[in-house]
Amino acid sequence: LAQAASLNPDVVLAISSGEGGLAAQVSASPAWAGTPAVAGGRVHEADASLFLRSPGPRAAEALEVLVRLLFPGR
């Protein structure tokens, strides 16, 4: 996870199949504190069921979620 912070991302999309909380862990991590994603409040948790399963009827919903998170205000 710390190695990913070195990429200095503008947005982080945390997808976990457990209880979640990965976005909060990233936001609270000192390794991520200086990244544009954390500084700009653009660390998001996404519903794993939309992204970790085979494409299906919810593919359009997953795309809408991505657009909303990556391009707010559009």
Phi and psi restraints in degrees (value plus and minus 20) as a CYANA .aco file:
   2 ALA   PHI     -85.4   -45.4
   2 ALA   PSI     -54.7   -14.7
   3 GLN   PHI     -83.3   -43.3
   3 GLN   PSI     -57.3   -17.3
   4 ALA   PHI     -84.1   -44.1
   4 ALA   PSI     -54.0   -14.0
   5 ALA   PHI     -82.3   -42.3
   5 ALA   PSI     -51.0   -11.0
   6 SER   PHI     -86.5   -46.5
   6 SER   PSI     -34.1     5.9
   7 LEU   PHI     -97.9   -57.9
   7 LEU   PSI     -29.4    10.6
   8 ASN   PHI      36.3    76.3
   8 ASN   PSI      35.5    75.5
   9 PRO   PHI     -90.3   -50.3
   9 PRO   PSI     129.9   169.9
  10 ASP   PHI    -102.7   -62.7
  10 ASP   PSI     -47.9    -7.9
  11 VAL   PHI    -160.9  -120.9
  11 VAL   PSI     121.6   161.6
  12 VAL   PHI    -143.0  -103.0
  12 VAL   PSI     108.0   148.0
  13 LEU   PHI    -133.3   -93.3
  13 LEU   PSI      86.7   126.7
  14 ALA   PHI    -113.0   -73.0
  14 ALA   PSI     100.0   140.0
  15 ILE   PHI    -141.7  -101.7
  15 ILE   PSI      95.8   135.8
  16 SER   PHI    -150.7  -110.7
  16 SER   PSI     130.0   170.0
  17 SER   PHI    -114.0   -74.0
  17 SER   PSI     -19.4    20.6
  18 GLY   PHI    -114.2   -74.2
  18 GLY   PSI    -161.6  -121.6
  19 GLU   PHI    -100.3   -60.3
  19 GLU   PSI     -20.0    20.0
  20 GLY   PHI      66.9   106.9
  20 GLY   PSI    -180.8  -140.8
  21 GLY   PHI      71.7   111.7
  21 GLY   PSI     -24.2    15.8
  22 LEU   PHI     -84.8   -44.8
  22 LEU   PSI     -59.1   -19.1
  23 ALA   PHI     -82.1   -42.1
  23 ALA   PSI     -60.5   -20.5
  24 ALA   PHI     -86.0   -46.0
  24 ALA   PSI     -58.1   -18.1
  25 GLN   PHI     -84.4   -44.4
  25 GLN   PSI     -63.2   -23.2
  26 VAL   PHI     -82.8   -42.8
  26 VAL   PSI     -67.0   -27.0
  27 SER   PHI     -82.5   -42.5
  27 SER   PSI     -51.5   -11.5
  28 ALA   PHI    -110.1   -70.1
  28 ALA   PSI     -29.0    11.0
  29 SER   PHI     -96.9   -56.9
  29 SER   PSI     109.7   149.7
  30 PRO   PHI     -79.1   -39.1
  30 PRO   PSI     -51.2   -11.2
  31 ALA   PHI     -84.5   -44.5
  31 ALA   PSI     -47.3    -7.3
  32 TRP   PHI    -118.5   -78.5
  32 TRP   PSI     -28.6    11.4
  33 ALA   PHI     -75.1   -35.1
  33 ALA   PSI     -56.3   -16.3
  34 GLY   PHI    -110.2   -70.2
  34 GLY   PSI     -16.0    24.0
  35 THR   PHI     -99.5   -59.5
  35 THR   PSI     128.9   168.9
  36 PRO   PHI     -78.0   -38.0
  36 PRO   PSI     -52.1   -12.1
  37 ALA   PHI     -82.5   -42.5
  37 ALA   PSI     -68.0   -28.0
  38 VAL   PHI     -91.9   -51.9
  38 VAL   PSI     -65.0   -25.0
  39 ALA   PHI     -80.3   -40.3
  39 ALA   PSI     -54.4   -14.4
  40 GLY   PHI    -113.0   -73.0
  40 GLY   PSI     -15.9    24.1
  41 GLY   PHI      46.3    86.3
  41 GLY   PSI      12.8    52.8
  42 ARG   PHI    -132.5   -92.5
  42 ARG   PSI      25.6    65.6
  43 VAL   PHI    -129.3   -89.3
  43 VAL   PSI      97.1   137.1
  44 HIS   PHI    -143.1  -103.1
  44 HIS   PSI     125.8   165.8
  45 GLU   PHI    -120.8   -80.8
  45 GLU   PSI     113.7   153.7
  46 ALA   PHI    -138.6   -98.6
  46 ALA   PSI     131.1   171.1
  47 ASP   PHI     -86.3   -46.3
  47 ASP   PSI      94.4   134.4
  48 ALA   PHI     -78.6   -38.6
  48 ALA   PSI     -51.9   -11.9
  49 SER   PHI     -84.9   -44.9
  49 SER   PSI     -41.3    -1.3
  50 LEU   PHI     -99.5   -59.5
  50 LEU   PSI     -46.5    -6.5
  51 PHE   PHI    -138.5   -98.5
  51 PHE   PSI     -37.4     2.6
  52 LEU   PHI    -124.7   -84.7
  52 LEU   PSI     -12.0    28.0
  53 ARG   PHI    -136.7   -96.7
  53 ARG   PSI     147.9   187.9
  54 SER   PHI     -79.3   -39.3
  54 SER   PSI     127.4   167.4
  55 PRO   PHI     -77.0   -37.0
  55 PRO   PSI     125.1   165.1
  56 GLY   PHI    -184.7  -144.7
  56 GLY   PSI    -169.4  -129.4
  57 PRO   PHI     -83.5   -43.5
  57 PRO   PSI     -39.3     0.7
  58 ARG   PHI    -114.1   -74.1
  58 ARG   PSI     -12.9    27.1
  59 ALA   PHI     -80.1   -40.1
  59 ALA   PSI     -60.6   -20.6
  60 ALA   PHI     -84.6   -44.6
  60 ALA   PSI     -59.4   -19.4
  61 GLU   PHI     -83.3   -43.3
  61 GLU   PSI     -61.9   -21.9
  62 ALA   PHI     -81.6   -41.6
  62 ALA   PSI     -62.1   -22.1
  63 LEU   PHI     -83.9   -43.9
  63 LEU   PSI     -61.8   -21.8
  64 GLU   PHI     -81.2   -41.2
  64 GLU   PSI     -60.7   -20.7
  65 VAL   PHI     -82.2   -42.2
  65 VAL   PSI     -66.6   -26.6
  66 LEU   PHI     -80.1   -40.1
  66 LEU   PSI     -65.4   -25.4
  67 VAL   PHI     -81.7   -41.7
  67 VAL   PSI     -64.2   -24.2
  68 ARG   PHI     -82.7   -42.7
  68 ARG   PSI     -60.4   -20.4
  69 LEU   PHI     -96.8   -56.8
  69 LEU   PSI     -58.5   -18.5
  70 LEU   PHI    -102.9   -62.9
  70 LEU   PSI     -48.0    -8.0
  71 PHE   PHI    -151.1  -111.1
  71 PHE   PSI      47.6    87.6
  72 PRO   PHI     -80.6   -40.6
  72 PRO   PSI     123.0   163.0
  73 GLY   PHI      68.4   108.4
  73 GLY   PSI     -19.5    20.5
